[in-house]
């Protein structure tokens, strides 16, 4: 029995320290019992002698000692051999538990990641669908924007057309207003200005008929007067027709140098200038006017002729010079040394068939200044009657807008002669 119990641990040495420790404890328990049995008579009385391997009476101490020594050898062998220890096995089990728990945690994390991936895939699918919808919406919006731009372009074109139509309508209204003004002037001239010579003709014709048998010489004088009145009426009709057809004579607009234009005007009036011995002074340089050359020539022909007619009776003087004007305008003044124009008559002189003197020696029917005002208005300018500054008589200032910088009024040479950008007059100004 001792041999079996002693050899049994050796078979368990390589099974692990856990079992070896258990068997070692069992060996020590049995060892203690043998010691007790060795000293007790109970064993001898209870066990048959044939069961005992040695005589009971024999001393068991050597066997026990051998057994104890072999047990100690088993303990030493168990601790010296490189076999898994109990702590290593416990740590291995703990590590196995940790690995299992970590594996389970990893599995749970993997499951969560799988679910997250599935959610992400669903979200990506939703985003892809939303992006597709947004692409469709953007394409639709691009189409709408293109249609909107087309509509805006059409609206701009219509607005431009409407603006042009409004401008044309304003021009037509302005032309209609001027036509109405001309019609009123014509009606006034026909009803008032032409009635006077017609009444004179009728009165003299009746007197001539009465005196035909009694005073032939008086009839001859009245006949001459009738002829003069008819001639005057014909001239008035000619001037009225010229005034009514003035806009039809508007030629191509160009930049007209007034210096050369005034030279032509002086040549046309040369006979009248010599007859009246007029001192005519044209101060150069003169600006350029942008307009119809023919109408501008008629404009200054009427102004210079008017200055010659209403200048001083002895040694008449006429002066034509450039005057300062505001930016974008050019101005020229025609001045005489006559009696001038009263302040309350400076607007009236531009009306048709209006004369400030009844002197029959002064030629004309009172249409020259009306033609001047009409020509200036056709060109978008202004004309004003002012008191004279240099010669002391009447001064007419014509201001025209400058449409070309190359003909923008007075040149550098004229500015060097003392012309400034501001003008001053000796009295009130009446513009027409």
BELWO-V548182 format. One record per residue. RES is the residue in one letter. SS is DSSP state (a for helix, b for strand, c for the rest). Layout:
BEGIN
res=RES ss=SS
res=RES ss=SS
END
This chain:
BEGIN
res=X ss=c
res=X ss=a
res=X ss=a
res=X ss=a
res=X ss=a
res=X ss=a
res=X ss=a
res=X ss=a
res=X ss=a
res=X ss=a
res=X ss=a
res=X ss=c
res=X ss=a
res=X ss=a
res=X ss=a
res=X ss=c
res=X ss=a
res=X ss=a
res=X ss=a
res=X ss=a
res=X ss=a
res=X ss=a
res=X ss=a
res=X ss=a
res=X ss=a
res=X ss=a
res=X ss=a
res=X ss=a
res=X ss=a
res=X ss=a
res=X ss=a
res=X ss=a
res=X ss=a
res=X ss=a
res=X ss=a
res=X ss=a
res=X ss=a
res=X ss=a
res=X ss=a
res=X ss=c
res=X ss=c
res=X ss=a
res=X ss=a
res=X ss=a
res=X ss=a
res=X ss=a
res=X ss=c
res=X ss=c
res=X ss=a
res=X ss=a
res=X ss=a
res=X ss=c
res=X ss=c
res=X ss=c
res=X ss=c
res=X ss=c
res=X ss=c
res=X ss=c
res=X ss=c
res=X ss=c
res=X ss=a
res=X ss=a
res=X ss=a
res=X ss=a
res=X ss=a
res=X ss=a
res=X ss=a
res=X ss=a
res=X ss=a
res=X ss=a
res=X ss=a
res=X ss=a
res=X ss=a
res=X ss=a
res=X ss=a
res=X ss=a
res=X ss=a
res=X ss=a
res=X ss=a
res=X ss=a
res=X ss=c
res=X ss=c
res=X ss=c
res=X ss=c
res=X ss=c
res=X ss=a
res=X ss=a
res=X ss=a
res=X ss=a
res=X ss=a
res=X ss=a
res=X ss=a
res=X ss=a
res=X ss=a
res=X ss=a
res=X ss=a
res=X ss=a
res=X ss=a
res=X ss=a
res=X ss=a
res=X ss=a
res=X ss=a
res=X ss=a
res=X ss=a
res=X ss=a
res=X ss=a
res=X ss=a
res=X ss=a
res=X ss=a
res=X ss=a
res=X ss=a
res=X ss=a
res=X ss=a
res=X ss=a
res=X ss=a
res=X ss=a
res=X ss=a
res=X ss=a
res=X ss=a
res=X ss=a
res=X ss=a
res=X ss=a
res=X ss=a
res=X ss=a
res=X ss=a
res=X ss=a
res=X ss=a
res=X ss=a
res=X ss=a
res=X ss=a
res=X ss=a
res=X ss=a
res=X ss=a
res=X ss=a
res=X ss=a
res=X ss=a
res=X ss=a
res=X ss=a
res=X ss=a
res=X ss=a
res=X ss=a
res=X ss=a
res=X ss=a
res=X ss=a
res=X ss=a
res=X ss=a
res=X ss=a
res=X ss=a
res=X ss=a
res=X ss=a
res=X ss=a
res=X ss=a
res=X ss=a
res=X ss=a
res=X ss=a
res=X ss=a
res=X ss=a
res=X ss=a
res=X ss=a
res=X ss=a
res=X ss=a
res=X ss=a
res=X ss=a
res=X ss=a
res=X ss=a
res=X ss=a
res=X ss=a
res=X ss=a
res=X ss=a
res=X ss=a
res=X ss=a
res=X ss=a
res=X ss=a
res=X ss=a
res=X ss=a
res=X ss=a
res=X ss=a
res=X ss=a
res=X ss=a
res=X ss=a
res=X ss=a
res=X ss=a
res=X ss=a
res=X ss=a
res=X ss=a
res=X ss=a
res=X ss=a
res=X ss=a
res=X ss=a
res=X ss=a
res=X ss=a
res=X ss=a
res=X ss=a
res=X ss=a
res=X ss=a
res=X ss=a
res=X ss=a
res=X ss=a
res=X ss=a
res=X ss=a
res=X ss=a
res=X ss=a
res=X ss=a
res=X ss=a
res=X ss=a
res=X ss=a
res=X ss=a
res=X ss=a
res=X ss=a
res=X ss=a
res=X ss=c
res=X ss=c
res=X ss=c
res=X ss=c
res=X ss=c
res=X ss=a
res=X ss=a
res=X ss=a
res=X ss=a
res=X ss=a
res=X ss=a
res=X ss=a
res=X ss=a
res=X ss=a
res=X ss=a
res=X ss=a
res=X ss=a
res=X ss=a
res=X ss=a
res=X ss=a
res=X ss=a
res=X ss=a
res=X ss=a
res=X ss=a
res=X ss=a
res=X ss=a
res=X ss=a
res=X ss=a
res=X ss=a
res=X ss=a
res=X ss=a
res=X ss=a
res=X ss=a
res=X ss=a
res=X ss=c
res=X ss=c
res=X ss=a
res=X ss=a
res=X ss=a
res=X ss=c
res=X ss=c
res=X ss=c
res=X ss=c
res=X ss=b
res=X ss=b
res=X ss=b
res=X ss=b
res=X ss=a
res=X ss=a
res=X ss=a
res=X ss=a
res=X ss=a
res=X ss=a
res=X ss=a
res=X ss=a
res=X ss=a
res=X ss=a
res=X ss=a
res=X ss=c
res=X ss=a
res=X ss=a
res=X ss=a
res=X ss=a
res=X ss=a
res=X ss=a
res=X ss=a
res=X ss=c
res=X ss=c
res=X ss=b
res=X ss=b
res=X ss=b
res=X ss=b
res=X ss=c
res=X ss=c
res=X ss=c
res=X ss=c
res=X ss=c
res=X ss=b
res=X ss=b
res=X ss=b
res=X ss=b
res=X ss=c
res=X ss=a
res=X ss=a
res=X ss=a
res=X ss=a
res=X ss=a
res=X ss=a
res=X ss=a
res=X ss=a
res=X ss=a
res=X ss=a
res=X ss=a
res=X ss=a
res=X ss=a
res=X ss=a
res=X ss=a
res=X ss=a
res=X ss=a
res=X ss=c
res=X ss=c
res=X ss=c
res=X ss=c
res=X ss=c
res=X ss=c
res=X ss=c
res=X ss=b
res=X ss=b
res=X ss=b
res=X ss=b
res=X ss=b
res=X ss=b
res=X ss=b
res=X ss=c
res=X ss=c
res=X ss=c
res=X ss=c
res=X ss=c
res=X ss=b
res=X ss=b
res=X ss=b
res=X ss=b
res=X ss=b
res=X ss=b
res=X ss=b
res=X ss=b
res=X ss=c
res=X ss=c
res=X ss=c
res=X ss=c
res=X ss=c
res=X ss=c
res=X ss=a
res=X ss=a
res=X ss=a
res=X ss=c
res=X ss=c
res=X ss=a
res=X ss=a
res=X ss=a
res=X ss=c
res=X ss=c
res=X ss=c
res=X ss=c
res=X ss=c
res=X ss=c
res=X ss=c
res=X ss=c
res=X ss=c
res=X ss=c
res=X ss=c
res=X ss=c
res=X ss=c
res=X ss=c
res=X ss=c
res=X ss=c
res=X ss=c
res=X ss=a
res=X ss=a
res=X ss=a
res=X ss=a
res=X ss=a
res=X ss=a
res=X ss=a
res=X ss=a
res=X ss=a
res=X ss=a
res=X ss=a
res=X ss=c
res=X ss=c
res=X ss=c
res=X ss=b
res=X ss=b
res=X ss=b
res=X ss=b
res=X ss=b
res=X ss=b
res=X ss=c
res=X ss=c
res=X ss=c
res=X ss=c
res=X ss=c
res=X ss=c
res=X ss=b
res=X ss=b
res=X ss=b
res=X ss=b
res=X ss=b
res=X ss=b
res=X ss=b
res=X ss=b
res=X ss=c
res=X ss=c
res=X ss=c
res=X ss=a
res=X ss=a
res=X ss=a
res=X ss=c
res=X ss=c
res=X ss=c
res=X ss=c
res=X ss=a
res=X ss=a
res=X ss=a
res=X ss=a
res=X ss=a
res=X ss=c
res=X ss=c
res=X ss=c
res=X ss=c
res=X ss=c
res=X ss=c
res=X ss=c
res=X ss=c
res=X ss=c
res=X ss=c
res=X ss=c
res=X ss=c
res=X ss=c
res=X ss=b
res=X ss=b
res=X ss=c
END
